[in-house]
Amino acid sequence: MILGKNHSHLAGLNETMQPLHTAQIGQPYRITAVCSSEQMPDCDRQLNELGFFAGEQVMVLRRLMPGADPLVVRIGMSTFALRCAEAALVYVRPEADDSLNIAHA
């Protein structure tokens, strides 16, 4: 997907989707899409290489300050620091089943 200014390419997807950089700390989410960006053309590939794929579970563990860099994100058994601009390319939906929660570090 190409991330445009108006995000119109996401219009048909689930209304509960949100970019990862707006996710609540400690809430498990499921990745629904990893978008590309004209400003960061290789970022979607790099995120995929780290394990950010549609269907994977992800959780924001910490952020420096609301809206500030970096975000500390757990996916699987790995923990990463992402800039808000990178996290904004990952779209997630809240996880419905609390029995699938990721263990906290």
C-alpha positions as CSV (number, residue, x, y, z in Angstrom):
1,M,0.0,0.0,0.0
2,I,1.1,3.6,-0.6
3,L,0.5,5.9,2.3
4,G,-1.1,9.1,0.8
5,K,-1.9,12.3,2.5
6,N,-5.6,11.4,2.9
7,H,-5.2,7.7,3.6
8,S,-8.0,7.0,1.1
9,H,-6.5,3.6,0.2
10,L,-7.6,2.4,3.7
11,A,-11.2,3.5,3.3
12,G,-12.6,0.0,2.8
13,L,-10.8,-1.5,5.7
14,N,-12.1,-2.1,9.2
15,E,-13.2,1.1,11.1
16,T,-11.4,0.0,14.3
17,M,-8.0,0.2,12.5
18,Q,-5.6,2.8,13.7
19,P,-1.9,3.6,13.2
20,L,0.4,1.9,15.7
21,H,1.8,5.2,16.9
22,T,-1.7,6.0,18.4
23,A,-2.1,2.7,20.2
24,Q,-2.6,2.5,23.9
25,I,0.3,1.3,26.0
26,G,-0.1,-2.3,27.2
27,Q,-3.1,-3.1,24.9
28,P,-2.6,-6.0,22.5
29,Y,-3.3,-5.3,18.9
30,R,-3.3,-7.3,15.6
31,I,-1.5,-5.8,12.6
32,T,-3.9,-5.3,9.7
33,A,-1.6,-3.6,7.2
34,V,2.0,-2.3,6.8
35,C,1.9,0.6,4.3
36,S,4.6,2.1,2.2
37,S,5.5,5.8,2.2
38,E,6.8,8.1,-0.5
39,Q,8.9,9.9,2.1
40,M,10.4,6.6,3.4
41,P,10.3,4.2,0.4
42,D,12.1,1.2,2.1
43,C,10.5,1.5,5.5
44,D,7.7,-1.1,4.8
45,R,10.3,-3.6,3.6
46,Q,12.4,-3.0,6.7
47,L,9.4,-3.3,9.0
48,N,8.5,-6.7,7.3
49,E,12.1,-7.8,7.9
50,L,11.7,-7.1,11.6
51,G,8.5,-9.2,11.6
52,F,5.8,-6.6,11.2
53,F,3.3,-8.5,9.0
54,A,-0.5,-8.5,8.8
55,G,-1.9,-10.9,11.3
56,E,0.9,-10.6,13.8
57,Q,0.2,-9.5,17.4
58,V,1.9,-6.3,18.6
59,M,1.9,-4.2,21.7
60,V,3.3,-0.7,22.6
61,L,5.2,-1.1,25.9
62,R,6.3,2.5,26.4
63,R,6.7,5.9,24.8
64,L,8.9,8.8,25.8
65,M,5.9,11.2,25.9
66,P,2.6,11.2,24.2
67,G,3.3,11.6,20.5
68,A,7.1,11.6,21.1
69,D,9.8,9.3,19.7
70,P,10.6,6.5,20.2
71,L,7.9,3.9,20.9
72,V,9.0,0.7,22.5
73,V,7.1,-2.1,20.7
74,R,6.9,-5.8,21.3
75,I,6.1,-8.2,18.4
76,G,6.4,-11.9,19.2
77,M,9.4,-12.4,21.5
78,S,11.2,-9.3,20.2
79,T,11.2,-5.7,21.4
80,F,12.0,-2.8,19.1
81,A,12.3,1.0,19.3
82,L,10.3,2.6,16.5
83,R,10.1,6.3,15.5
84,C,6.5,7.6,15.3
85,A,6.9,8.0,11.5
86,E,7.7,4.3,11.2
87,A,4.9,3.2,13.6
88,A,2.5,5.4,11.6
89,L,2.9,3.0,8.6
90,V,1.7,0.0,10.7
91,Y,-2.1,-0.2,11.0
92,V,-3.6,-2.3,13.8
93,R,-6.9,-3.2,15.4
94,P,-7.5,-4.0,19.0
95,E,-7.1,-7.6,19.9
96,A,-10.5,-9.1,20.8
97,D,-9.4,-12.1,22.8
98,D,-7.5,-11.2,26.0
99,S,-6.2,-14.8,26.2
100,L,-3.8,-14.0,23.4
101,N,-2.0,-11.2,25.3
102,I,1.7,-10.8,24.8
103,A,3.7,-11.2,28.1
104,H,5.0,-8.0,29.4
105,A,8.8,-7.5,29.6
